[in-house]
């Protein structure tokens, strides 16, 4: 049995945490209910989006790491990247949160 919680429960917890901190969250794409990978896009007032993904660490843990930042001069490229990731893996959950302190928020869900 895995220690990992089902993806749909993790997604719900991320949304509730964002709301409890005065932010807003939404599911951009639903993936596989139990074993899907959860990706988190953070933004603040619709600007400066960053994609966070769980990456394996040397100690065997998996924490969220920023893997892609939105270029304010080419916002379309970030959106296209998310679309490509979704096409590559239809099982992923894509969650977007609009929150004031993204780094602190991500540290809390790690």
SVG drawing of the C-alpha trace seen along z (x, -y; Angstrom):
<svg xmlns="http://www.w3.org/2000/svg" viewBox="-12 -42 33 44">
<polyline fill="none" stroke="black" stroke-width="0.4" points="0.0,0.0 1.3,-3.4 1.7,-6.3 0.5,-8.7 -2.9,-10.2 -5.2,-10.1 -4.8,-12.9 -8.4,-14.2 -8.0,-14.6 -4.7,-16.4 -6.2,-18.7 -9.1,-19.5 -6.8,-20.2 -4.7,-22.6 -7.8,-24.5 -9.1,-24.8 -5.7,-25.9 -5.6,-28.7 -9.0,-29.9 -8.1,-29.8 -5.3,-32.1 -7.4,-34.7 -6.6,-33.4 -8.5,-31.6 -7.9,-28.2 -9.4,-26.3 -8.9,-23.0 -7.8,-23.7 -7.6,-20.0 -8.7,-16.9 -6.5,-13.9 -6.6,-10.3 -8.7,-10.3 -6.3,-8.3 -2.8,-8.1 -2.7,-11.3 0.2,-13.7 -0.7,-17.1 0.9,-20.2 0.3,-23.6 0.4,-27.0 0.7,-29.9 -0.1,-33.5 -0.8,-36.7 -3.6,-38.8 -3.2,-37.0 0.4,-38.0 3.8,-36.2 2.6,-32.6 4.9,-29.8 4.5,-26.1 5.4,-23.8 5.9,-20.0 6.9,-17.3 10.4,-16.2 12.3,-13.4 15.0,-14.4 18.1,-12.5 16.5,-11.4 13.6,-9.8 11.1,-12.5 9.2,-14.4 8.7,-18.1 7.3,-20.8 9.9,-22.6 9.4,-25.6 9.9,-24.2 8.6,-27.0 8.1,-30.7 5.8,-32.8 7.5,-35.4 5.5,-38.6 6.5,-39.5 5.2,-36.2 2.4,-34.9 1.1,-32.6 4.2,-30.5 3.4,-29.5 -0.1,-28.6 1.1,-26.5 3.6,-24.7 0.7,-23.7 -1.3,-22.5 1.6,-20.3 2.1,-18.9 -1.5,-18.0 -1.4,-16.3 1.7,-14.3 0.1,-13.1 -3.7,-13.1 -3.6,-11.8 -2.2,-15.0 -4.2,-17.4 -3.5,-21.0 -4.4,-23.3 -4.1,-27.1 -4.0,-29.2 -4.0,-33.0 -2.2,-33.7 -0.1,-36.5 3.0,-34.6 3.4,-31.6 6.7,-30.3 5.2,-30.2 2.1,-28.5 4.1,-25.8 6.2,-25.1 3.0,-24.4 1.7,-21.8 5.1,-20.1"/>
</svg>
